[in-house]
Amino acid sequence: MIELDVKIEAKDLYDYMLRHSYNSPAGVVGSCFGALMIVFAAMTGQWLYLVFGLIILLYLPWTLFIRSKQQILSNPSFQQPLHYMLDEQGITISQGEESVQYLWTEMVKAVSTGRSIIVYTSKINATIFPKKQMGDMSAAVIEMISTHMPPAKVKIRG
């Protein structure tokens, strides 16, 4: 069993939102379209396409940055640390008197970014483990996830 306390910060939420958005079909299409507009501008000299391409490429990260800051400030669950307990059954998250357990069999996937380990509990909801806050427990958390989830669902690089 592994227990740790984590306080999700705006940077951690932003990291999750970026990864989630850019790995969706809409994020990929939007990025490709913005990049193509910039290439088209360079090839044709029509700089209006450059402006539109930059707007398309910069709009999503900027709005996600703003949304992550707003969510951290407005959502009461981000005001206090979350207590995570990982065991043979799954992940239990508690805060104050409230507690919820997610079974390993219900987990959708586990991924990593440079900043976090993210365990998806549904297609859009996830549990975020910021690497900085896990410290030396990071390897144990990765091992627990990798041991209890099918390999095809785990895309974590150390």
TIGU-181810 format. One record per residue: residue in one letter; x, y, z of N, C-alpha, C, O in turn. Coordinates in Angstrom, 3 decimals, always signed. Layout:
("A", (X, Y, Z), (X, Y, Z), (X, Y, Z), (X, Y, Z))
...
// end
This chain:
("M", (+0.837, -1.179, +0.000), (+0.000, +0.000, +0.000), (+0.886, +1.249, +0.000), (+1.898, +1.317, +0.697))
("I", (+0.477, +2.219, -0.794), (+1.208, +3.488, -0.897), (+0.232, +4.606, -0.523), (-0.901, +4.639, -1.003))
("E", (+0.676, +5.505, +0.326), (-0.138, +6.659, +0.698), (+0.668, +7.929, +0.475), (+1.856, +7.994, +0.791))
("L", (+0.000, +8.935, -0.074), (+0.650, +10.228, -0.251), (-0.395, +11.330, -0.312), (-1.547, +11.105, -0.685))
("D", (+0.034, +12.512, +0.060), (-0.815, +13.696, +0.005), (-0.326, +14.581, -1.127), (+0.873, +14.811, -1.283))
("V", (-1.277, +15.074, -1.916), (-0.943, +15.892, -3.082), (-1.869, +17.096, -3.125), (-3.084, +16.965, -2.977))
("K", (-1.287, +18.260, -3.326), (-2.086, +19.467, -3.554), (-1.932, +19.828, -5.025), (-0.856, +20.223, -5.474))
("I", (-3.018, +19.685, -5.758), (-2.999, +19.976, -7.193), (-2.900, +21.495, -7.378), (-3.701, +22.262, -6.844))
("E", (-1.894, +21.897, -8.149), (-1.692, +23.320, -8.441), (-2.108, +23.605, -9.879), (-2.341, +22.685, -10.663))
("A", (-2.199, +24.877, -10.214), (-2.621, +25.278, -11.561), (-1.708, +24.682, -12.632), (-2.189, +24.281, -13.692))
("K", (-0.406, +24.616, -12.375), (+0.544, +24.058, -13.342), (+0.268, +22.578, -13.602), (+0.413, +22.103, -14.728))
("D", (-0.130, +21.855, -12.558), (-0.423, +20.426, -12.694), (-1.699, +20.221, -13.499), (-1.765, +19.346, -14.362))
("L", (-2.700, +21.025, -13.215), (-3.961, +20.931, -13.943), (-3.767, +21.340, -15.401), (-4.339, +20.721, -16.298))
("Y", (-2.975, +22.366, -15.641), (-2.675, +22.817, -17.001), (-1.961, +21.720, -17.786), (-2.272, +21.487, -18.954))
("D", (-1.014, +21.052, -17.154), (-0.292, +19.950, -17.781), (-1.268, +18.850, -18.209), (-1.185, +18.339, -19.326))
("Y", (-2.185, +18.492, -17.320), (-3.201, +17.481, -17.642), (-4.082, +17.946, -18.804), (-4.337, +17.183, -19.736))
("M", (-4.543, +19.192, -18.747), (-5.435, +19.710, -19.788), (-4.740, +19.744, -21.152), (-5.348, +19.402, -22.167))
("L", (-3.478, +20.153, -21.177), (-2.720, +20.172, -22.438), (-2.600, +18.773, -23.018), (-2.864, +18.561, -24.202))
("R", (-2.203, +17.823, -22.189), (-2.027, +16.461, -22.672), (-3.341, +15.889, -23.168), (-3.395, +15.255, -24.222))
("H", (-4.389, +16.115, -22.411), (-5.701, +15.593, -22.782), (-6.197, +16.225, -24.089), (-6.706, +15.522, -24.962))
("S", (-6.052, +17.528, -24.222), (-6.549, +18.233, -25.407), (-5.764, +17.891, -26.664), (-6.350, +17.640, -27.717))
("Y", (-4.440, +17.879, -26.559), (-3.621, +17.635, -27.744), (-3.575, +16.165, -28.155), (-3.065, +15.842, -29.227))
("N", (-4.094, +15.281, -27.328), (-4.180, +13.878, -27.704), (-5.584, +13.491, -28.134), (-5.883, +12.310, -28.311))
("S", (-6.439, +14.478, -28.300), (-7.783, +14.233, -28.824), (-7.765, +14.518, -30.325), (-6.902, +15.257, -30.801))
("P", (-8.702, +13.944, -31.072), (-8.747, +14.219, -32.520), (-8.862, +15.713, -32.845), (-8.226, +16.189, -33.785))
("A", (-9.657, +16.444, -32.087), (-9.819, +17.878, -32.354), (-8.507, +18.630, -32.134), (-8.185, +19.543, -32.896))
("G", (-7.752, +18.262, -31.111), (-6.476, +18.911, -30.845), (-5.457, +18.652, -31.941), (-4.715, +19.553, -32.333))
("V", (-5.422, +17.428, -32.432), (-4.487, +17.067, -33.503), (-4.854, +17.798, -34.790), (-3.988, +18.369, -35.453))
("V", (-6.130, +17.779, -35.141), (-6.587, +18.447, -36.365), (-6.329, +19.950, -36.277), (-5.841, +20.551, -37.234))
("G", (-6.650, +20.556, -35.144), (-6.427, +21.993, -34.975), (-4.966, +22.374, -35.105), (-4.634, +23.368, -35.751))
("S", (-4.093, +21.588, -34.495), (-2.653, +21.857, -34.577), (-2.144, +21.715, -36.010), (-1.377, +22.550, -36.488))
("C", (-2.571, +20.664, -36.683), (-2.151, +20.454, -38.078), (-2.645, +21.584, -38.974), (-1.911, +22.076, -39.831))
("F", (-3.891, +21.989, -38.767), (-4.461, +23.060, -39.581), (-3.706, +24.371, -39.352), (-3.390, +25.075, -40.311))
("G", (-3.416, +24.703, -38.098), (-2.666, +25.921, -37.791), (-1.279, +25.894, -38.403), (-0.818, +26.891, -38.959))
("A", (-0.607, +24.744, -38.302), (+0.742, +24.604, -38.874), (+0.702, +24.717, -40.394), (+1.572, +25.349, -40.993))
("L", (-0.305, +24.106, -41.023), (-0.436, +24.204, -42.478), (-0.673, +25.634, -42.932), (-0.173, +26.049, -43.978))
("M", (-1.430, +26.384, -42.152), (-1.657, +27.791, -42.509), (-0.348, +28.580, -42.460), (-0.121, +29.450, -43.301))
("I", (+0.501, +28.289, -41.499), (+1.789, +28.976, -41.398), (+2.688, +28.586, -42.573), (+3.352, +29.443, -43.156))
("V", (+2.711, +27.313, -42.917), (+3.503, +26.858, -44.068), (+2.982, +27.506, -45.348), (+3.769, +27.953, -46.183))
("F", (+1.660, +27.561, -45.506), (+1.053, +28.192, -46.676), (+1.440, +29.670, -46.751), (+1.725, +30.190, -47.830))
("A", (+1.449, +30.338, -45.599), (+1.841, +31.758, -45.572), (+3.286, +31.930, -46.021), (+3.602, +32.858, -46.765))
("A", (+4.164, +31.036, -45.567), (+5.574, +31.124, -45.943), (+5.770, +30.858, -47.435), (+6.626, +31.473, -48.071))
("M", (+4.981, +29.946, -47.988), (+5.132, +29.586, -49.398), (+4.554, +30.648, -50.337), (+5.082, +30.873, -51.426))
("T", (+3.480, +31.291, -49.915), (+2.783, +32.217, -50.801), (+3.054, +33.681, -50.482), (+2.771, +34.557, -51.300))
("G", (+3.593, +33.950, -49.313), (+3.816, +35.340, -48.920), (+2.544, +36.030, -48.459), (+2.543, +37.247, -48.271))
("Q", (+1.481, +35.301, -48.277), (+0.208, +35.869, -47.809), (+0.215, +35.808, -46.280), (-0.163, +34.799, -45.685))
("W", (+0.639, +36.876, -45.674), (+0.896, +36.895, -44.240), (-0.359, +36.863, -43.393), (-0.277, +36.668, -42.180))
("L", (-1.506, +37.049, -43.997), (-2.751, +36.917, -43.240), (-2.917, +35.475, -42.758), (-3.456, +35.231, -41.679))
("Y", (-2.448, +34.525, -43.570), (-2.496, +33.120, -43.162), (-1.574, +32.856, -41.964), (-1.871, +32.022, -41.109))
("L", (-0.458, +33.580, -41.922), (+0.446, +33.459, -40.785), (-0.273, +33.877, -39.503), (-0.180, +33.199, -38.479))
("V", (-0.982, +34.986, -39.570), (-1.717, +35.477, -38.403), (-2.771, +34.458, -37.967), (-2.867, +34.129, -36.785))
("F", (-3.554, +33.962, -38.916), (-4.589, +32.975, -38.573), (-3.968, +31.684, -38.040), (-4.490, +31.092, -37.096))
("G", (-2.872, +31.250, -38.629), (-2.195, +30.040, -38.160), (-1.696, +30.186, -36.736), (-1.857, +29.279, -35.920))
("L", (-1.088, +31.333, -36.432), (-0.611, +31.582, -35.075), (-1.768, +31.650, -34.080), (-1.670, +31.129, -32.969))
("I", (-2.860, +32.292, -34.483), (-4.033, +32.363, -33.602), (-4.550, +30.954, -33.302), (-4.859, +30.628, -32.156))
("I", (-4.640, +30.132, -34.335), (-5.128, +28.758, -34.148), (-4.192, +27.973, -33.238), (-4.655, +27.242, -32.363))
("L", (-2.882, +28.110, -33.430), (-1.927, +27.357, -32.622), (-1.834, +27.853, -31.177), (-1.593, +27.056, -30.271))
("L", (-2.019, +29.128, -30.954), (-1.860, +29.694, -29.619), (-3.152, +29.769, -28.810), (-3.112, +29.896, -27.586))
("Y", (-4.300, +29.692, -29.492), (-5.583, +29.839, -28.798), (-5.796, +28.756, -27.734), (-6.132, +29.071, -26.593))
("L", (-5.603, +27.500, -28.097), (-5.879, +26.400, -27.167), (-4.986, +26.441, -25.936), (-5.511, +26.378, -24.825))
("P", (-3.657, +26.543, -26.069), (-2.851, +26.580, -24.843), (-3.171, +27.777, -23.950), (-3.155, +27.669, -22.724))
("W", (-3.461, +28.915, -24.573), (-3.775, +30.103, -23.780), (-5.080, +29.911, -23.007), (-5.136, +30.200, -21.811))
("T", (-6.126, +29.430, -23.674), (-7.407, +29.240, -22.979), (-7.304, +28.155, -21.910), (-7.933, +28.266, -20.858))
("L", (-6.520, +27.110, -22.164), (-6.335, +26.072, -21.145), (-5.583, +26.626, -19.936), (-5.880, +26.262, -18.798))
("F", (-4.615, +27.499, -20.180), (-3.874, +28.134, -19.097), (-4.825, +28.952, -18.212), (-4.788, +28.854, -16.986))
("I", (-5.661, +29.745, -18.849), (-6.634, +30.568, -18.106), (-7.618, +29.685, -17.352), (-7.907, +29.934, -16.181))
("R", (-8.136, +28.649, -18.021), (-9.106, +27.750, -17.382), (-8.511, +27.007, -16.196), (-9.187, +26.811, -15.186))
("S", (-7.260, +26.595, -16.304), (-6.637, +25.877, -15.185), (-6.511, +26.800, -13.971), (-6.772, +26.381, -12.843))
("K", (-6.119, +28.031, -14.194), (-6.027, +29.005, -13.088), (-7.395, +29.235, -12.448), (-7.521, +29.241, -11.223))
("Q", (-8.431, +29.425, -13.295), (-9.786, +29.661, -12.785), (-10.305, +28.460, -11.997), (-10.913, +28.625, -10.939))
("Q", (-10.065, +27.252, -12.510), (-10.550, +26.049, -11.829), (-9.892, +25.879, -10.468), (-10.558, +25.528, -9.494))
("I", (-8.603, +26.123, -10.396), (-7.897, +25.995, -9.116), (-8.475, +26.972, -8.099), (-8.642, +26.627, -6.930))
("L", (-8.779, +28.183, -8.539), (-9.308, +29.193, -7.619), (-10.767, +28.959, -7.240), (-11.171, +29.260, -6.116))
("S", (-11.563, +28.422, -8.171), (-13.002, +28.322, -7.917), (-13.474, +26.965, -7.404), (-14.550, +26.878, -6.812))
("N", (-12.701, +25.913, -7.615), (-13.127, +24.581, -7.208), (-12.614, +24.277, -5.796), (-11.404, +24.215, -5.579))
("P", (-13.521, +24.088, -4.840), (-13.102, +23.858, -3.451), (-12.218, +22.614, -3.264), (-11.413, +22.569, -2.335))
("S", (-12.360, +21.616, -4.130), (-11.563, +20.397, -3.961), (-10.081, +20.623, -4.246), (-9.254, +19.793, -3.871))
("F", (-9.731, +21.725, -4.898), (-8.331, +22.026, -5.162), (-7.709, +22.901, -4.071), (-6.515, +23.196, -4.120))
("Q", (-8.503, +23.312, -3.098), (-7.998, +24.204, -2.052), (-7.192, +23.466, -0.984), (-6.296, +24.041, -0.364))
("Q", (-7.514, +22.204, -0.776), (-6.844, +21.392, +0.239), (-6.143, +20.213, -0.431), (-6.527, +19.812, -1.530))
("P", (-5.132, +19.661, +0.208), (-4.457, +18.486, -0.370), (-5.405, +17.289, -0.465), (-6.324, +17.136, +0.341))
("L", (-5.159, +16.453, -1.460), (-5.886, +15.200, -1.625), (-5.019, +14.094, -1.038), (-3.798, +14.102, -1.193))
("H", (-5.655, +13.151, -0.370), (-4.923, +12.003, +0.175), (-5.170, +10.821, -0.749), (-6.309, +10.388, -0.921))
("Y", (-4.100, +10.299, -1.343), (-4.183, +9.155, -2.242), (-3.705, +7.907, -1.507), (-2.689, +7.928, -0.812))
("M", (-4.453, +6.825, -1.674), (-4.031, +5.528, -1.165), (-4.139, +4.538, -2.318), (-5.230, +4.294, -2.835))
("L", (-3.012, +3.973, -2.717), (-2.974, +2.979, -3.778), (-2.746, +1.620, -3.122), (-1.776, +1.435, -2.387))
("D", (-3.643, +0.669, -3.389), (-3.487, -0.670, -2.838), (-3.874, -1.710, -3.880), (-4.013, -1.381, -5.058))
("E", (-4.045, -2.938, -3.470), (-4.358, -4.032, -4.383), (-5.705, -3.846, -5.091), (-5.908, -4.376, -6.183))
("Q", (-6.611, -3.108, -4.484), (-7.947, -2.907, -5.043), (-7.982, -1.790, -6.088), (-8.619, -1.920, -7.133))
("G", (-7.285, -0.695, -5.785), (-7.312, +0.451, -6.684), (-6.755, +1.693, -6.016), (-5.853, +1.624, -5.181))
("I", (-7.315, +2.832, -6.402), (-6.881, +4.117, -5.865), (-8.036, +4.708, -5.074), (-9.142, +4.857, -5.593))
("T", (-7.774, +5.044, -3.814), (-8.760, +5.715, -2.981), (-8.295, +7.142, -2.792), (-7.157, +7.391, -2.394))
("I", (-9.187, +8.082, -3.082), (-8.877, +9.504, -2.942), (-9.777, +10.049, -1.853), (-10.998, +9.896, -1.908))
("S", (-9.174, +10.682, -0.870), (-9.981, +11.262, +0.198), (-9.535, +12.683, +0.473), (-8.387, +13.075, +0.260))
("Q", (-10.519, +13.433, +0.964), (-10.271, +14.826, +1.343), (-11.319, +15.159, +2.400), (-12.520, +15.113, +2.133))
("G", (-10.857, +15.491, +3.587), (-11.799, +15.744, +4.668), (-12.596, +14.478, +4.961), (-12.023, +13.409, +5.169))
("E", (-13.904, +14.605, +4.977), (-14.790, +13.470, +5.264), (-15.157, +12.676, +4.017), (-15.713, +11.583, +4.125))
("E", (-14.858, +13.200, +2.849), (-15.249, +12.544, +1.598), (-14.164, +11.610, +1.100), (-12.970, +11.868, +1.250))
("S", (-14.617, +10.512, +0.501), (-13.687, +9.519, -0.018), (-14.323, +8.811, -1.212), (-15.524, +8.541, -1.218))
("V", (-13.503, +8.514, -2.225), (-13.978, +7.776, -3.403), (-12.897, +6.780, -3.788), (-11.703, +7.072, -3.722))
("Q", (-13.346, +5.591, -4.195), (-12.390, +4.561, -4.610), (-12.625, +4.209, -6.069), (-13.762, +4.035, -6.507))
("Y", (-11.532, +4.109, -6.811), (-11.561, +3.664, -8.202), (-10.826, +2.332, -8.259), (-9.667, +2.241, -7.855))
("L", (-11.489, +1.313, -8.753), (-10.879, -0.011, -8.863), (-9.955, -0.064, -10.071), (-10.199, +0.602, -11.076))
("W", (-8.895, -0.858, -9.969), (-7.952, -0.986, -11.080), (-8.653, -1.449, -12.351), (-8.285, -1.035, -13.450))
("T", (-9.655, -2.301, -12.206), (-10.362, -2.827, -13.374), (-11.171, -1.757, -14.091), (-11.514, -1.921, -15.262))
("E", (-11.480, -0.660, -13.400), (-12.266, +0.433, -13.992), (-11.398, +1.486, -14.670), (-11.909, +2.315, -15.423))
("M", (-10.096, +1.463, -14.413), (-9.208, +2.492, -14.961), (-9.131, +2.377, -16.482), (-9.041, +1.279, -17.031))
("V", (-9.168, +3.525, -17.149), (-9.164, +3.572, -18.609), (-7.743, +3.471, -19.160), (-7.475, +2.677, -20.061))
("K", (-6.828, +4.285, -18.611), (-5.434, +4.254, -19.043), (-4.581, +5.045, -18.059), (-5.092, +5.816, -17.247))
("A", (-3.282, +4.837, -18.151), (-2.319, +5.585, -17.343), (-1.234, +6.101, -18.280), (-0.684, +5.345, -19.080))
("V", (-0.929, +7.394, -18.178), (+0.065, +8.021, -19.041), (+0.974, +8.908, -18.190), (+0.701, +9.164, -17.017))
("S", (+2.046, +9.362, -18.801), (+2.918, +10.291, -18.097), (+3.243, +11.470, -18.990), (+3.220, +11.384, -20.218))
("T", (+3.545, +12.563, -18.332), (+4.069, +13.751, -19.012), (+5.383, +14.067, -18.290), (+5.773, +13.350, -17.369))
("G", (+6.034, +15.089, -18.690), (+7.249, +15.476, -17.987), (+6.977, +15.891, -16.557), (+7.874, +15.847, -15.715))
("R", (+5.755, +16.291, -16.273), (+5.390, +16.837, -14.977), (+4.596, +15.879, -14.092), (+4.681, +15.966, -12.867))
("S", (+3.819, +14.957, -14.692), (+2.864, +14.172, -13.913), (+2.693, +12.746, -14.416), (+3.031, +12.411, -15.551))
("I", (+2.152, +11.920, -13.521), (+1.599, +10.622, -13.886), (+0.088, +10.849, -13.853), (-0.444, +11.365, -12.870))
("I", (-0.595, +10.464, -14.923), (-2.039, +10.703, -15.026), (-2.733, +9.361, -15.201), (-2.435, +8.614, -16.134))
("V", (-3.664, +9.060, -14.295), (-4.434, +7.830, -14.376), (-5.874, +8.225, -14.686), (-6.553, +8.851, -13.872))
("Y", (-6.324, +7.844, -15.883), (-7.686, +8.175, -16.311), (-8.680, +7.230, -15.655), (-8.581, +6.009, -15.786))
("T", (-9.639, +7.817, -14.945), (-10.702, +7.041, -14.310), (-11.932, +6.966, -15.205), (-12.845, +6.181, -14.948))
("S", (-11.955, +7.773, -16.243), (-12.968, +7.733, -17.305), (-12.304, +8.355, -18.524), (-11.120, +8.688, -18.477))
("K", (-13.045, +8.519, -19.614), (-12.433, +9.109, -20.815), (-12.005, +10.557, -20.602), (-11.087, +11.034, -21.269))
("I", (-12.665, +11.267, -19.672), (-12.325, +12.675, -19.465), (-11.860, +13.013, -18.053), (-11.333, +14.104, -17.833))
("N", (-12.038, +12.119, -17.097), (-11.625, +12.385, -15.723), (-10.363, +11.601, -15.391), (-10.154, +10.484, -15.863))
("A", (-9.535, +12.218, -14.569), (-8.260, +11.571, -14.254), (-7.808, +11.932, -12.852), (-8.240, +12.918, -12.256))
("T", (-6.929, +11.099, -12.362), (-6.232, +11.346, -11.115), (-4.823, +11.785, -11.499), (-4.140, +11.113, -12.271))
("I", (-4.402, +12.915, -10.953), (-3.117, +13.496, -11.313), (-2.135, +13.300, -10.159), (-2.418, +13.667, -9.019))
("F", (-0.992, +12.723, -10.469), (+0.086, +12.550, -9.500), (+1.265, +13.412, -9.954), (+2.066, +12.962, -10.773))
("P", (+1.391, +14.639, -9.441), (+2.532, +15.479, -9.829), (+3.847, +14.840, -9.365), (+4.004, +14.521, -8.187))
("K", (+4.783, +14.657, -10.292), (+6.053, +13.996, -9.976), (+6.828, +14.740, -8.894), (+7.465, +14.120, -8.042))
("K", (+6.771, +16.055, -8.931), (+7.515, +16.854, -7.967), (+7.044, +16.580, -6.536), (+7.848, +16.545, -5.604))
("Q", (+5.732, +16.388, -6.376), (+5.195, +16.162, -5.044), (+5.331, +14.711, -4.582), (+5.306, +14.433, -3.383))
("M", (+5.476, +13.789, -5.532), (+5.638, +12.385, -5.155), (+7.055, +12.107, -4.670), (+7.272, +11.217, -3.847))
("G", (+8.006, +12.860, -5.175), (+9.390, +12.687, -4.759), (+9.890, +11.277, -4.993), (+9.770, +10.747, -6.097))
("D", (+10.457, +10.661, -3.950), (+11.031, +9.322, -4.087), (+9.973, +8.219, -4.143), (+10.317, +7.053, -4.336))
("M", (+8.705, +8.560, -3.978), (+7.627, +7.575, -4.068), (+7.178, +7.355, -5.510), (+6.348, +6.488, -5.780))
("S", (+7.726, +8.136, -6.427), (+7.340, +8.074, -7.834), (+7.502, +6.673, -8.417), (+6.598, +6.170, -9.084))
("A", (+8.633, +6.051, -8.173), (+8.889, +4.711, -8.712), (+7.899, +3.691, -8.156), (+7.438, +2.811, -8.884))
("A", (+7.573, +3.807, -6.877), (+6.616, +2.883, -6.254), (+5.218, +3.066, -6.836), (+4.496, +2.090, -7.041))
("V", (+4.834, +4.317, -7.102), (+3.521, +4.598, -7.698), (+3.458, +4.008, -9.104), (+2.469, +3.373, -9.468))
("I", (+4.504, +4.215, -9.891), (+4.547, +3.676, -11.251), (+4.481, +2.153, -11.222), (+3.776, +1.541, -12.024))
("E", (+5.213, +1.551, -10.304), (+5.197, +0.092, -10.191), (+3.817, -0.418, -9.813), (+3.355, -1.415, -10.368))
("M", (+3.150, +0.251, -8.877), (+1.804, -0.151, -8.451), (+0.831, -0.074, -9.627), (+0.043, -0.994, -9.847))
("I", (+0.886, +1.020, -10.377), (+0.003, +1.190, -11.537), (+0.304, +0.107, -12.576), (-0.607, -0.555, -13.074))
("S", (+1.568, -0.065, -12.891), (+1.972, -1.036, -13.918), (+1.635, -2.474, -13.529), (+1.337, -3.298, -14.394))
("T", (+1.679, -2.773, -12.257), (+1.381, -4.116, -11.771), (-0.111, -4.434, -11.869), (-0.486, -5.576, -12.137))
("H", (-0.962, -3.428, -11.652), (-2.395, -3.678, -11.533), (-3.227, -3.304, -12.759), (-4.424, -3.586, -12.805))
("M", (-2.611, -2.682, -13.732), (-3.330, -2.351, -14.965), (-2.735, -3.148, -16.120), (-1.537, -3.432, -16.119))
("P", (-3.553, -3.512, -17.103), (-3.017, -4.244, -18.267), (-1.956, -3.396, -18.982), (-2.121, -2.182, -19.101))
("P", (-0.877, -4.018, -19.457), (+0.206, -3.283, -20.123), (-0.273, -2.393, -21.280), (+0.288, -1.321, -21.506))
("A", (-1.293, -2.824, -22.003), (-1.794, -2.032, -23.129), (-2.390, -0.697, -22.688), (-2.493, +0.230, -23.491))
("K", (-2.782, -0.593, -21.417), (-3.376, +0.641, -20.900), (-2.352, +1.575, -20.236), (-2.685, +2.700, -19.865))
("V", (-1.126, +1.109, -20.090), (-0.115, +1.890, -19.378), (+0.925, +2.427, -20.355), (+1.645, +1.665, -21.001))
("K", (+0.989, +3.748, -20.449), (+1.963, +4.442, -21.301), (+2.754, +5.416, -20.432), (+2.674, +6.633, -20.600))
("I", (+3.514, +4.853, -19.508), (+4.285, +5.680, -18.570), (+5.763, +5.478, -18.869), (+6.257, +4.353, -18.952))
("R", (+6.450, +6.602, -19.026), (+7.902, +6.538, -19.141), (+8.470, +7.173, -17.874), (+8.016, +8.235, -17.446))
("G", (+9.431, +6.540, -17.299), (+10.008, +6.933, -16.008), (+10.462, +8.310, -15.932), (+10.962, +8.739, -14.892))
// end
